[in-house]
Amino acid sequence: MNSHIAQISFALCTCFCLAGCQGDNLPKTVPAEGVVLLDGTPVSDATVIFIAEQGTYNAHGVTNKEGKFQMKAFDEKTGAVPGAYKVEITKSIMESSAGPEVNMKSGLPAKYSKFNTSGFSQTIGESGAKDIKFELKSK
């Protein structure tokens, strides 16, 4: 019985050690920063999503009150993996309601919430991109 407990303990320790080392094996990221504007006005609290056209590393960011965002492909570090991306931009707004249910609505035109209708794409080069600008139109 003690050998069984020792085997389980060894297996768990191995898993935890491998999980802890995972950040060392992540691909290179580079700066990917910019701004989101709606009719020329900065959009706060919008989520910007980069969906890799090839590969498996997507990235996301959230705009601040000036509409600025910084992409992050991994929890461990900022930036995006160099490559070509399709782009989605969303913003959810909570509406007040008389009852206990929560109603959410989109704070941006619906076309920007899907990569195949947003009209946006972005390529991040080996040195990154710090001047990305997404100009959205309400109509």
N, CA, C and O atoms as CSV, one atom per row, in Angstrom:
chain,resi,resn,atom,element,x,y,z
A,1,MET,N,N,0.827,-1.191,0.000
A,1,MET,CA,C,0.000,0.000,0.000
A,1,MET,C,C,0.874,1.259,0.000
A,1,MET,O,O,0.559,2.227,-0.692
A,2,ASN,N,N,1.958,1.254,0.763
A,2,ASN,CA,C,2.839,2.413,0.795
A,2,ASN,C,C,3.469,2.674,-0.567
A,2,ASN,O,O,3.676,3.828,-0.941
A,3,SER,N,N,3.776,1.617,-1.311
A,3,SER,CA,C,4.373,1.816,-2.639
A,3,SER,C,C,3.347,2.431,-3.591
A,3,SER,O,O,3.709,3.211,-4.472
A,4,HIS,N,N,2.077,2.087,-3.421
A,4,HIS,CA,C,1.025,2.671,-4.255
A,4,HIS,C,C,0.895,4.169,-3.961
A,4,HIS,O,O,0.758,4.969,-4.886
A,5,ILE,N,N,0.937,4.546,-2.704
A,5,ILE,CA,C,0.863,5.960,-2.325
A,5,ILE,C,C,2.090,6.692,-2.859
A,5,ILE,O,O,1.978,7.820,-3.338
A,6,ALA,N,N,3.255,6.063,-2.781
A,6,ALA,CA,C,4.486,6.678,-3.292
A,6,ALA,C,C,4.394,6.888,-4.796
A,6,ALA,O,O,4.838,7.922,-5.296
A,7,GLN,N,N,3.828,5.930,-5.530
A,7,GLN,CA,C,3.693,6.069,-6.977
A,7,GLN,C,C,2.752,7.224,-7.324
A,7,GLN,O,O,3.032,8.011,-8.227
A,8,ILE,N,N,1.646,7.316,-6.607
A,8,ILE,CA,C,0.689,8.403,-6.847
A,8,ILE,C,C,1.335,9.746,-6.533
A,8,ILE,O,O,1.182,10.705,-7.289
A,9,SER,N,N,2.058,9.815,-5.417
A,9,SER,CA,C,2.734,11.061,-5.039
A,9,SER,C,C,3.752,11.465,-6.092
A,9,SER,O,O,3.846,12.638,-6.452
A,10,PHE,N,N,4.517,10.493,-6.590
A,10,PHE,CA,C,5.514,10.781,-7.624
A,10,PHE,C,C,4.830,11.292,-8.889
A,10,PHE,O,O,5.297,12.255,-9.498
A,11,ALA,N,N,3.732,10.661,-9.290
A,11,ALA,CA,C,3.005,11.067,-10.494
A,11,ALA,C,C,2.465,12.489,-10.347
A,11,ALA,O,O,2.557,13.288,-11.279
A,12,LEU,N,N,1.904,12.807,-9.178
A,12,LEU,CA,C,1.384,14.154,-8.948
A,12,LEU,C,C,2.496,15.191,-8.961
A,12,LEU,O,O,2.338,16.262,-9.549
A,13,CYS,N,N,3.620,14.885,-8.318
A,13,CYS,CA,C,4.752,15.815,-8.314
A,13,CYS,C,C,5.260,16.064,-9.723
A,13,CYS,O,O,5.585,17.197,-10.077
A,14,THR,N,N,5.329,15.017,-10.525
A,14,THR,CA,C,5.782,15.153,-11.907
A,14,THR,C,C,4.839,16.060,-12.688
A,14,THR,O,O,5.288,16.932,-13.433
A,15,CYS,N,N,3.542,15.859,-12.521
A,15,CYS,CA,C,2.555,16.698,-13.220
A,15,CYS,C,C,2.694,18.159,-12.810
A,15,CYS,O,O,2.688,19.046,-13.664
A,16,PHE,N,N,2.819,18.414,-11.512
A,16,PHE,CA,C,2.940,19.785,-11.039
A,16,PHE,C,C,4.223,20.435,-11.542
A,16,PHE,O,O,4.221,21.612,-11.901
A,17,CYS,N,N,5.312,19.684,-11.570
A,17,CYS,CA,C,6.574,20.234,-12.067
A,17,CYS,C,C,6.479,20.564,-13.552
A,17,CYS,O,O,6.956,21.612,-13.987
A,18,LEU,N,N,5.874,19.686,-14.324
A,18,LEU,CA,C,5.724,19.934,-15.756
A,18,LEU,C,C,4.812,21.124,-16.012
A,18,LEU,O,O,5.077,21.934,-16.901
A,19,ALA,N,N,3.753,21.231,-15.246
A,19,ALA,CA,C,2.832,22.356,-15.410
A,19,ALA,C,C,3.532,23.663,-15.057
A,19,ALA,O,O,3.310,24.681,-15.712
A,20,GLY,N,N,4.368,23.642,-14.038
A,20,GLY,CA,C,5.085,24.840,-13.630
A,20,GLY,C,C,6.117,25.275,-14.637
A,20,GLY,O,O,6.422,26.465,-14.716
A,21,CYS,N,N,6.663,24.368,-15.406
A,21,CYS,CA,C,7.692,24.692,-16.397
A,21,CYS,C,C,7.106,25.074,-17.745
A,21,CYS,O,O,7.848,25.442,-18.656
A,22,GLN,N,N,5.816,24.995,-17.888
A,22,GLN,CA,C,5.172,25.229,-19.174
A,22,GLN,C,C,5.483,26.620,-19.731
A,22,GLN,O,O,5.635,26.764,-20.944
A,23,GLY,N,N,5.581,27.646,-18.883
A,23,GLY,CA,C,5.834,29.000,-19.345
A,23,GLY,C,C,7.149,29.138,-20.073
A,23,GLY,O,O,7.275,30.013,-20.930
A,24,ASP,N,N,8.149,28.302,-19.768
A,24,ASP,CA,C,9.444,28.367,-20.424
A,24,ASP,C,C,9.379,27.911,-21.876
A,24,ASP,O,O,10.253,28.263,-22.668
A,25,ASN,N,N,8.376,27.148,-22.235
A,25,ASN,CA,C,8.272,26.593,-23.579
A,25,ASN,C,C,7.348,27.395,-24.493
A,25,ASN,O,O,7.051,26.961,-25.605
A,26,LEU,N,N,6.899,28.545,-24.038
A,26,LEU,CA,C,5.985,29.344,-24.846
A,26,LEU,C,C,6.732,30.029,-25.987
A,26,LEU,O,O,7.908,30.367,-25.847
A,27,PRO,N,N,6.055,30.233,-27.111
A,27,PRO,CA,C,6.727,30.912,-28.227
A,27,PRO,C,C,6.978,32.393,-27.923
A,27,PRO,O,O,6.404,32.964,-26.995
A,28,LYS,N,N,7.834,32.979,-28.718
A,28,LYS,CA,C,8.178,34.394,-28.592
A,28,LYS,C,C,6.939,35.259,-28.826
A,28,LYS,O,O,6.153,35.009,-29.740
A,29,THR,N,N,6.783,36.276,-27.987
A,29,THR,CA,C,5.738,37.271,-28.218
A,29,THR,C,C,6.397,38.629,-28.429
A,29,THR,O,O,7.508,38.875,-27.960
A,30,VAL,N,N,5.699,39.500,-29.136
A,30,VAL,CA,C,6.182,40.851,-29.414
A,30,VAL,C,C,5.068,41.828,-29.058
A,30,VAL,O,O,3.904,41.433,-28.982
A,31,PRO,N,N,5.404,43.096,-28.840
A,31,PRO,CA,C,4.359,44.070,-28.500
A,31,PRO,C,C,3.279,44.135,-29.573
A,31,PRO,O,O,3.569,44.106,-30.769
A,32,ALA,N,N,2.038,44.221,-29.127
A,32,ALA,CA,C,0.890,44.393,-30.021
A,32,ALA,C,C,-0.087,45.307,-29.285
A,32,ALA,O,O,-0.853,44.863,-28.430
A,33,GLU,N,N,-0.042,46.583,-29.632
A,33,GLU,CA,C,-0.806,47.600,-28.910
A,33,GLU,C,C,-1.491,48.530,-29.897
A,33,GLU,O,O,-1.038,48.705,-31.028
A,34,GLY,N,N,-2.595,49.124,-29.448
A,34,GLY,CA,C,-3.277,50.052,-30.326
A,34,GLY,C,C,-4.463,50.703,-29.664
A,34,GLY,O,O,-4.548,50.790,-28.439
A,35,VAL,N,N,-5.388,51.163,-30.503
A,35,VAL,CA,C,-6.556,51.894,-30.029
A,35,VAL,C,C,-7.783,51.468,-30.830
A,35,VAL,O,O,-7.685,51.108,-32.003
A,36,VAL,N,N,-8.952,51.516,-30.165
A,36,VAL,CA,C,-10.236,51.252,-30.817
A,36,VAL,C,C,-11.058,52.536,-30.738
A,36,VAL,O,O,-11.234,53.112,-29.665
A,37,LEU,N,N,-11.558,52.974,-31.894
A,37,LEU,CA,C,-12.383,54.175,-31.973
A,37,LEU,C,C,-13.716,53.831,-32.617
A,37,LEU,O,O,-13.776,53.019,-33.540
A,38,LEU,N,N,-14.774,54.445,-32.133
A,38,LEU,CA,C,-16.102,54.322,-32.749
A,38,LEU,C,C,-16.511,55.717,-33.163
A,38,LEU,O,O,-16.722,56.585,-32.317
A,39,ASP,N,N,-16.624,55.936,-34.462
A,39,ASP,CA,C,-16.928,57.261,-35.014
A,39,ASP,C,C,-15.956,58.308,-34.474
A,39,ASP,O,O,-16.351,59.438,-34.185
A,40,GLY,N,N,-14.692,57.932,-34.341
A,40,GLY,CA,C,-13.659,58.858,-33.898
A,40,GLY,C,C,-13.511,59.006,-32.395
A,40,GLY,O,O,-12.620,59.718,-31.933
A,41,THR,N,N,-14.371,58.345,-31.618
A,41,THR,CA,C,-14.339,58.443,-30.158
A,41,THR,C,C,-13.751,57.160,-29.564
A,41,THR,O,O,-14.129,56.062,-29.973
A,42,PRO,N,N,-12.831,57.287,-28.607
A,42,PRO,CA,C,-12.259,56.081,-27.978
A,42,PRO,C,C,-13.339,55.199,-27.346
A,42,PRO,O,O,-14.289,55.700,-26.744
A,43,VAL,N,N,-13.181,53.889,-27.490
A,43,VAL,CA,C,-14.126,52.918,-26.924
A,43,VAL,C,C,-13.471,52.263,-25.709
A,43,VAL,O,O,-12.435,51.611,-25.830
A,44,SER,N,N,-14.081,52.441,-24.542
A,44,SER,CA,C,-13.558,51.805,-23.331
A,44,SER,C,C,-14.230,50.456,-23.111
A,44,SER,O,O,-15.342,50.215,-23.581
A,45,ASP,N,N,-13.543,49.591,-22.397
A,45,ASP,CA,C,-14.074,48.281,-21.985
A,45,ASP,C,C,-14.490,47.376,-23.144
A,45,ASP,O,O,-15.383,46.542,-22.995
A,46,ALA,N,N,-13.849,47.541,-24.283
A,46,ALA,CA,C,-14.096,46.638,-25.419
A,46,ALA,C,C,-13.052,45.524,-25.371
A,46,ALA,O,O,-11.921,45.738,-24.936
A,47,THR,N,N,-13.442,44.345,-25.820
A,47,THR,CA,C,-12.519,43.221,-25.906
A,47,THR,C,C,-12.089,43.055,-27.354
A,47,THR,O,O,-12.917,42.918,-28.254
A,48,VAL,N,N,-10.778,43.069,-27.560
A,48,VAL,CA,C,-10.193,42.883,-28.885
A,48,VAL,C,C,-9.634,41.467,-28.923
A,48,VAL,O,O,-8.857,41.080,-28.050
A,49,ILE,N,N,-10.026,40.695,-29.929
A,49,ILE,CA,C,-9.587,39.301,-30.046
A,49,ILE,C,C,-8.883,39.105,-31.376
A,49,ILE,O,O,-9.439,39.399,-32.434
A,50,PHE,N,N,-7.655,38.604,-31.314
A,50,PHE,CA,C,-6.905,38.226,-32.506
A,50,PHE,C,C,-7.012,36.719,-32.651
A,50,PHE,O,O,-6.648,35.981,-31.736
A,51,ILE,N,N,-7.512,36.248,-33.800
A,51,ILE,CA,C,-7.647,34.828,-34.086
A,51,ILE,C,C,-6.635,34.472,-35.164
A,51,ILE,O,O,-6.707,34.971,-36.287
A,52,ALA,N,N,-5.695,33.609,-34.813
A,52,ALA,CA,C,-4.598,33.262,-35.722
A,52,ALA,C,C,-5.136,32.647,-37.014
A,52,ALA,O,O,-5.966,31.739,-36.987
A,53,GLU,N,N,-4.648,33.158,-38.141
A,53,GLU,CA,C,-5.036,32.585,-39.433
A,53,GLU,C,C,-4.365,31.240,-39.642
A,53,GLU,O,O,-4.938,30.349,-40.269
A,54,GLN,N,N,-3.162,31.088,-39.126
A,54,GLN,CA,C,-2.451,29.807,-39.132
A,54,GLN,C,C,-1.788,29.667,-37.777
A,54,GLN,O,O,-1.290,30.647,-37.223
A,55,GLY,N,N,-1.778,28.475,-37.249
A,55,GLY,CA,C,-1.186,28.284,-35.931
A,55,GLY,C,C,-2.266,28.224,-34.862
A,55,GLY,O,O,-3.461,28.228,-35.156
A,56,THR,N,N,-1.822,28.169,-33.638
A,56,THR,CA,C,-2.773,27.949,-32.544
A,56,THR,C,C,-2.759,29.042,-31.489
A,56,THR,O,O,-3.469,28.934,-30.490
A,57,TYR,N,N,-1.971,30.090,-31.683
A,57,TYR,CA,C,-1.828,31.096,-30.640
A,57,TYR,C,C,-2.632,32.349,-30.954
A,57,TYR,O,O,-2.220,33.177,-31.767
A,58,ASN,N,N,-3.773,32.479,-30.307
A,58,ASN,CA,C,-4.612,33.660,-30.415
A,58,ASN,C,C,-4.155,34.668,-29.367
A,58,ASN,O,O,-3.272,34.364,-28.564
A,59,ALA,N,N,-4.736,35.849,-29.362
A,59,ALA,CA,C,-4.412,36.860,-28.361
A,59,ALA,C,C,-5.653,37.694,-28.085
A,59,ALA,O,O,-6.578,37.738,-28.896
A,60,HIS,N,N,-5.666,38.358,-26.924
A,60,HIS,CA,C,-6.804,39.199,-26.562
A,60,HIS,C,C,-6.322,40.401,-25.752
A,60,HIS,O,O,-5.236,40.384,-25.171
A,61,GLY,N,N,-7.139,41.426,-25.728
A,61,GLY,CA,C,-6.852,42.613,-24.942
A,61,GLY,C,C,-8.147,43.337,-24.638
A,61,GLY,O,O,-9.165,43.100,-25.289
A,62,VAL,N,N,-8.111,44.223,-23.647
A,62,VAL,CA,C,-9.281,45.008,-23.263
A,62,VAL,C,C,-8.884,46.479,-23.302
A,62,VAL,O,O,-7.815,46.857,-22.823
A,63,THR,N,N,-9.757,47.305,-23.877
A,63,THR,CA,C,-9.448,48.726,-23.996
A,63,THR,C,C,-9.653,49.460,-22.675
A,63,THR,O,O,-10.517,49.103,-21.874
A,64,ASN,N,N,-8.834,50.498,-22.464
A,64,ASN,CA,C,-9.005,51.345,-21.286
A,64,ASN,C,C,-9.884,52.536,-21.663
A,64,ASN,O,O,-10.477,52.545,-22.742
A,65,LYS,N,N,-9.976,53.536,-20.793
A,65,LYS,CA,C,-10.889,54.656,-21.062
A,65,LYS,C,C,-10.464,55.500,-22.260
A,65,LYS,O,O,-11.280,56.226,-22.828
A,66,GLU,N,N,-9.173,55.408,-22.652
A,66,GLU,CA,C,-8.716,56.102,-23.856
A,66,GLU,C,C,-8.853,55.240,-25.105
A,66,GLU,O,O,-8.434,55.648,-26.188
A,67,GLY,N,N,-9.436,54.049,-24.963
A,67,GLY,CA,C,-9.607,53.143,-26.087
A,67,GLY,C,C,-8.359,52.337,-26.414
A,67,GLY,O,O,-8.335,51.604,-27.403
A,68,LYS,N,N,-7.310,52.468,-25.584
A,68,LYS,CA,C,-6.048,51.774,-25.846
A,68,LYS,C,C,-6.077,50.357,-25.305
A,68,LYS,O,O,-6.675,50.081,-24.265
A,69,PHE,N,N,-5.418,49.464,-26.033
A,69,PHE,CA,C,-5.345,48.061,-25.624
A,69,PHE,C,C,-3.935,47.538,-25.796
A,69,PHE,O,O,-3.140,48.083,-26.562
A,70,GLN,N,N,-3.639,46.477,-25.075
A,70,GLN,CA,C,-2.376,45.754,-25.188
A,70,GLN,C,C,-2.738,44.279,-25.268
A,70,GLN,O,O,-3.391,43.746,-24.372
A,71,MET,N,N,-2.312,43.620,-26.343
A,71,MET,CA,C,-2.669,42.224,-26.549
A,71,MET,C,C,-1.842,41.309,-25.662
A,71,MET,O,O,-0.717,41.621,-25.272
A,72,LYS,N,N,-2.445,40.166,-25.361
A,72,LYS,CA,C,-1.799,39.167,-24.518
A,72,LYS,C,C,-2.170,37.782,-25.052
A,72,LYS,O,O,-3.344,37.415,-25.091
A,73,ALA,N,N,-1.160,37.024,-25.459
A,73,ALA,CA,C,-1.401,35.673,-25.967
A,73,ALA,C,C,-1.386,34.647,-24.842
A,73,ALA,O,O,-2.008,33.590,-24.945
A,74,PHE,N,N,-0.669,34.968,-23.766
A,74,PHE,CA,C,-0.512,34.034,-22.647
A,74,PHE,C,C,-0.658,34.786,-21.333
A,74,PHE,O,O,-0.329,35.969,-21.246
A,75,ASP,N,N,-1.150,34.098,-20.320
A,75,ASP,CA,C,-1.262,34.714,-18.997
A,75,ASP,C,C,0.105,35.100,-18.456
A,75,ASP,O,O,0.226,36.062,-17.696
A,76,GLU,N,N,1.128,34.360,-18.840
A,76,GLU,CA,C,2.470,34.539,-18.292
A,76,GLU,C,C,3.209,35.753,-18.832
A,76,GLU,O,O,4.133,36.247,-18.185
A,77,LYS,N,N,2.815,36.256,-20.030
A,77,LYS,CA,C,3.536,37.384,-20.615
A,77,LYS,C,C,2.670,38.134,-21.603
A,77,LYS,O,O,1.726,37.584,-22.170
A,78,THR,N,N,3.007,39.408,-21.801
A,78,THR,CA,C,2.231,40.241,-22.717
A,78,THR,C,C,2.718,40.057,-24.148
A,78,THR,O,O,3.769,39.467,-24.397
A,79,GLY,N,N,1.930,40.576,-25.076
A,79,GLY,CA,C,2.291,40.536,-26.487
A,79,GLY,C,C,1.564,39.446,-27.249
A,79,GLY,O,O,0.832,38.635,-26.681
A,80,ALA,N,N,1.787,39.454,-28.538
A,80,ALA,CA,C,1.196,38.464,-29.442
A,80,ALA,C,C,2.318,37.734,-30.176
A,80,ALA,O,O,3.411,38.270,-30.354
A,81,VAL,N,N,2.037,36.533,-30.588
A,81,VAL,CA,C,2.986,35.765,-31.395
A,81,VAL,C,C,2.970,36.371,-32.803
A,81,VAL,O,O,1.891,36.575,-33.359
A,82,PRO,N,N,4.121,36.660,-33.387
A,82,PRO,CA,C,4.126,37.218,-34.744
A,82,PRO,C,C,3.318,36.338,-35.709
A,82,PRO,O,O,3.394,35.110,-35.665
A,83,GLY,N,N,2.547,36.994,-36.575
A,83,GLY,CA,C,1.739,36.267,-37.543
A,83,GLY,C,C,0.552,37.076,-38.009
A,83,GLY,O,O,0.407,38.247,-37.659
A,84,ALA,N,N,-0.296,36.446,-38.800
A,84,ALA,CA,C,-1.484,37.089,-39.361
A,84,ALA,C,C,-2.713,36.671,-38.552
A,84,ALA,O,O,-2.862,35.509,-38.172
A,85,TYR,N,N,-3.583,37.641,-38.302
A,85,TYR,CA,C,-4.754,37.410,-37.466
A,85,TYR,C,C,-6.020,37.976,-38.102
A,85,TYR,O,O,-5.983,38.970,-38.828
A,86,LYS,N,N,-7.132,37.321,-37.814
A,86,LYS,CA,C,-8.456,37.876,-38.052
A,86,LYS,C,C,-8.844,38.553,-36.743
A,86,LYS,O,O,-8.361,38.159,-35.682
A,87,VAL,N,N,-9.712,39.570,-36.800
A,87,VAL,CA,C,-9.991,40.367,-35.614
A,87,VAL,C,C,-11.485,40.438,-35.309
A,87,VAL,O,O,-12.314,40.613,-36.202
A,88,GLU,N,N,-11.803,40.298,-34.023
A,88,GLU,CA,C,-13.158,40.532,-33.497
A,88,GLU,C,C,-13.050,41.587,-32.407
A,88,GLU,O,O,-12.085,41.608,-31.644
A,89,ILE,N,N,-14.045,42.458,-32.340
A,89,ILE,CA,C,-14.089,43.461,-31.279
A,89,ILE,C,C,-15.493,43.465,-30.703
A,89,ILE,O,O,-16.472,43.652,-31.426
A,90,THR,N,N,-15.585,43.259,-29.399
A,90,THR,CA,C,-16.891,43.200,-28.743
A,90,THR,C,C,-16.921,44.109,-27.513
A,90,THR,O,O,-15.886,44.447,-26.938
A,91,LYS,N,N,-18.122,44.487,-27.135
A,91,LYS,CA,C,-18.325,45.233,-25.897
A,91,LYS,C,C,-19.716,44.893,-25.388
A,91,LYS,O,O,-20.708,45.061,-26.098
A,92,SER,N,N,-19.777,44.418,-24.161
A,92,SER,CA,C,-21.061,44.073,-23.551
A,92,SER,C,C,-21.448,45.146,-22.542
A,92,SER,O,O,-20.623,45.610,-21.755
A,93,ILE,N,N,-22.706,45.526,-22.582
A,93,ILE,CA,C,-23.236,46.523,-21.653
A,93,ILE,C,C,-24.399,45.890,-20.897
A,93,ILE,O,O,-25.295,45.299,-21.498
A,94,MET,N,N,-24.375,46.020,-19.586
A,94,MET,CA,C,-25.450,45.485,-18.764
A,94,MET,C,C,-26.571,46.523,-18.701
A,94,MET,O,O,-26.353,47.679,-18.339
A,95,GLU,N,N,-27.762,46.081,-19.060
A,95,GLU,CA,C,-28.931,46.958,-18.999
A,95,GLU,C,C,-29.642,46.743,-17.676
A,95,GLU,O,O,-29.684,45.630,-17.152
A,96,SER,N,N,-30.194,47.809,-17.150
A,96,SER,CA,C,-30.962,47.656,-15.911
A,96,SER,C,C,-32.317,47.042,-16.251
A,96,SER,O,O,-32.888,47.283,-17.315
A,97,SER,N,N,-32.804,46.247,-15.318
A,97,SER,CA,C,-34.105,45.625,-15.515
A,97,SER,C,C,-34.874,45.674,-14.205
A,97,SER,O,O,-34.288,45.833,-13.134
A,98,ALA,N,N,-36.184,45.537,-14.298
A,98,ALA,CA,C,-37.037,45.612,-13.110
A,98,ALA,C,C,-36.916,44.352,-12.256
A,98,ALA,O,O,-37.098,44.413,-11.040
A,99,GLY,N,N,-36.614,43.226,-12.869
A,99,GLY,CA,C,-36.542,41.961,-12.148
A,99,GLY,C,C,-35.119,41.572,-11.799
A,99,GLY,O,O,-34.183,42.355,-11.958
A,100,PRO,N,N,-34.978,40.348,-11.321
A,100,PRO,CA,C,-33.645,39.888,-10.914
A,100,PRO,C,C,-32.744,39.464,-12.077
A,100,PRO,O,O,-31.545,39.265,-11.884
A,101,GLU,N,N,-33.306,39.325,-13.277
A,101,GLU,CA,C,-32.481,38.879,-14.393
A,101,GLU,C,C,-31.581,40.013,-14.885
A,101,GLU,O,O,-31.886,41.197,-14.737
A,102,VAL,N,N,-30.477,39.602,-15.468
A,102,VAL,CA,C,-29.510,40.555,-16.010
A,102,VAL,C,C,-29.634,40.539,-17.523
A,102,VAL,O,O,-29.580,39.480,-18.149
A,103,ASN,N,N,-29.797,41.698,-18.097
A,103,ASN,CA,C,-29.890,41.815,-19.549
A,103,ASN,C,C,-28.602,42.433,-20.077
A,103,ASN,O,O,-28.143,43.464,-19.586
A,104,MET,N,N,-28.036,41.792,-21.073
A,104,MET,CA,C,-26.814,42.292,-21.694
A,104,MET,C,C,-27.126,42.698,-23.126
A,104,MET,O,O,-27.926,42.061,-23.811
A,105,LYS,N,N,-26.478,43.770,-23.564
A,105,LYS,CA,C,-26.601,44.168,-24.960
A,105,LYS,C,C,-25.216,44.515,-25.471
A,105,LYS,O,O,-24.300,44.767,-24.687
A,106,SER,N,N,-25.069,44.529,-26.768
A,106,SER,CA,C,-23.797,44.857,-27.384
A,106,SER,C,C,-23.628,46.369,-27.417
A,106,SER,O,O,-24.552,47.104,-27.763
A,107,GLY,N,N,-22.442,46.818,-27.054
A,107,GLY,CA,C,-22.149,48.241,-27.089
A,107,GLY,C,C,-21.551,48.699,-28.407
A,107,GLY,O,O,-21.217,49.872,-28.574
A,108,LEU,N,N,-21.418,47.766,-29.343
A,108,LEU,CA,C,-20.858,48.070,-30.660
A,108,LEU,C,C,-21.745,47.445,-31.735
A,108,LEU,O,O,-22.487,46.505,-31.454
A,109,PRO,N,N,-21.674,47.956,-32.954
A,109,PRO,CA,C,-22.419,47.304,-34.040
A,109,PRO,C,C,-22.041,45.820,-34.135
A,109,PRO,O,O,-20.872,45.454,-34.015
A,110,ALA,N,N,-23.042,44.992,-34.349
A,110,ALA,CA,C,-22.875,43.533,-34.317
A,110,ALA,C,C,-21.829,43.020,-35.310
A,110,ALA,O,O,-21.187,42.003,-35.045
A,111,LYS,N,N,-21.647,43.688,-36.426
A,111,LYS,CA,C,-20.722,43.169,-37.440
A,111,LYS,C,C,-19.290,43.046,-36.925
A,111,LYS,O,O,-18.529,42.225,-37.438
A,112,TYR,N,N,-18.907,43.833,-35.934
A,112,TYR,CA,C,-17.534,43.788,-35.425
A,112,TYR,C,C,-17.291,42.620,-34.475
A,112,TYR,O,O,-16.142,42.333,-34.140
A,113,SER,N,N,-18.332,41.950,-34.039
A,113,SER,CA,C,-18.193,40.869,-33.060
A,113,SER,C,C,-17.854,39.511,-33.684
A,113,SER,O,O,-17.681,38.529,-32.962
A,114,LYS,N,N,-17.759,39.446,-34.987
A,114,LYS,CA,C,-17.407,38.191,-35.680
A,114,LYS,C,C,-16.258,38.477,-36.650
A,114,LYS,O,O,-16.289,39.454,-37.399
A,115,PHE,N,N,-15.251,37.611,-36.623
A,115,PHE,CA,C,-14.082,37.844,-37.477
A,115,PHE,C,C,-14.425,37.834,-38.960
A,115,PHE,O,O,-13.760,38.503,-39.751
A,116,ASN,N,N,-15.450,37.086,-39.346
A,116,ASN,CA,C,-15.779,37.000,-40.769
A,116,ASN,C,C,-16.630,38.172,-41.261
A,116,ASN,O,O,-16.879,38.287,-42.461
A,117,THR,N,N,-17.081,39.047,-40.351
A,117,THR,CA,C,-17.844,40.224,-40.773
A,117,THR,C,C,-17.232,41.539,-40.293
A,117,THR,O,O,-17.686,42.613,-40.689
A,118,SER,N,N,-16.211,41.465,-39.447
A,118,SER,CA,C,-15.649,42.698,-38.865
A,118,SER,C,C,-14.948,43.569,-39.901
A,118,SER,O,O,-14.915,44.792,-39.769
A,119,GLY,N,N,-14.389,42.941,-40.929
A,119,GLY,CA,C,-13.634,43.690,-41.922
A,119,GLY,C,C,-12.217,44.008,-41.478
A,119,GLY,O,O,-11.494,44.724,-42.171
A,120,PHE,N,N,-11.811,43.476,-40.321
A,120,PHE,CA,C,-10.476,43.761,-39.793
A,120,PHE,C,C,-9.585,42.527,-39.819
A,120,PHE,O,O,-10.026,41.405,-39.570
A,121,SER,N,N,-8.330,42.772,-40.126
A,121,SER,CA,C,-7.293,41.763,-39.989
A,121,SER,C,C,-6.043,42.509,-39.529
A,121,SER,O,O,-5.945,43.726,-39.681
A,122,GLN,N,N,-5.101,41.777,-38.973
A,122,GLN,CA,C,-3.888,42.418,-38.476
A,122,GLN,C,C,-2.712,41.465,-38.614
A,122,GLN,O,O,-2.811,40.287,-38.272
A,123,THR,N,N,-1.616,41.975,-39.111
A,123,THR,CA,C,-0.387,41.203,-39.160
A,123,THR,C,C,0.575,41.785,-38.144
A,123,THR,O,O,0.817,42.992,-38.122
A,124,ILE,N,N,1.118,40.926,-37.308
A,124,ILE,CA,C,2.105,41.330,-36.309
A,124,ILE,C,C,3.459,40.814,-36.785
A,124,ILE,O,O,3.666,39.606,-36.899
A,125,GLY,N,N,4.373,41.730,-37.059
A,125,GLY,CA,C,5.700,41.366,-37.535
A,125,GLY,C,C,6.616,40.939,-36.400
A,125,GLY,O,O,6.223,40.954,-35.233
A,126,GLU,N,N,7.824,40.564,-36.743
A,126,GLU,CA,C,8.807,40.080,-35.764
A,126,GLU,C,C,9.186,41.137,-34.731
A,126,GLU,O,O,9.615,40.792,-33.630
A,127,SER,N,N,9.036,42.412,-35.065
A,127,SER,CA,C,9.365,43.467,-34.102
A,127,SER,C,C,8.127,44.015,-33.393
A,127,SER,O,O,8.240,44.912,-32.557
A,128,GLY,N,N,6.947,43.484,-33.721
A,128,GLY,CA,C,5.710,43.902,-33.063
A,128,GLY,C,C,5.030,45.052,-33.772
A,128,GLY,O,O,5.457,45.482,-34.843
A,129,ALA,N,N,3.957,45.546,-33.154
A,129,ALA,CA,C,3.183,46.672,-33.689
A,129,ALA,C,C,2.620,47.461,-32.512
A,129,ALA,O,O,1.864,46.922,-31.704
A,130,LYS,N,N,2.985,48.730,-32.417
A,130,LYS,CA,C,2.529,49.566,-31.304
A,130,LYS,C,C,1.571,50.663,-31.742
A,130,LYS,O,O,1.198,51.519,-30.939
A,131,ASP,N,N,1.170,50.647,-33.004
A,131,ASP,CA,C,0.306,51.709,-33.517
A,131,ASP,C,C,-0.918,51.160,-34.251
A,131,ASP,O,O,-1.353,51.728,-35.253
A,132,ILE,N,N,-1.462,50.070,-33.756
A,132,ILE,CA,C,-2.643,49.462,-34.375
A,132,ILE,C,C,-3.845,50.384,-34.141
A,132,ILE,O,O,-4.023,50.902,-33.038
A,133,LYS,N,N,-4.656,50.586,-35.161
A,133,LYS,CA,C,-5.842,51.418,-35.013
A,133,LYS,C,C,-7.024,50.739,-35.689
A,133,LYS,O,O,-6.995,50.447,-36.885
A,134,PHE,N,N,-8.062,50.497,-34.899
A,134,PHE,CA,C,-9.304,49.953,-35.434
A,134,PHE,C,C,-10.356,51.061,-35.361
A,134,PHE,O,O,-10.768,51.470,-34.275
A,135,GLU,N,N,-10.781,51.538,-36.529
A,135,GLU,CA,C,-11.769,52.616,-36.600
A,135,GLU,C,C,-13.121,52.013,-36.970
A,135,GLU,O,O,-13.347,51.617,-38.114
A,136,LEU,N,N,-14.002,51.950,-35.996
A,136,LEU,CA,C,-15.334,51.378,-36.178
A,136,LEU,C,C,-16.319,52.494,-36.533
A,136,LEU,O,O,-16.144,53.648,-36.141
A,137,LYS,N,N,-17.339,52.125,-37.272
A,137,LYS,CA,C,-18.391,53.072,-37.660
A,137,LYS,C,C,-19.722,52.570,-37.121
A,137,LYS,O,O,-20.022,51.378,-37.201
A,138,SER,N,N,-20.524,53.484,-36.569
A,138,SER,CA,C,-21.819,53.079,-36.019
A,138,SER,C,C,-22.839,52.828,-37.118
A,138,SER,O,O,-23.816,52.113,-36.895
A,139,LYS,N,N,-22.637,53.392,-38.287
A,139,LYS,CA,C,-23.566,53.178,-39.390
A,139,LYS,C,C,-22.837,52.830,-40.650
A,139,LYS,O,O,-23.465,52.615,-41.687
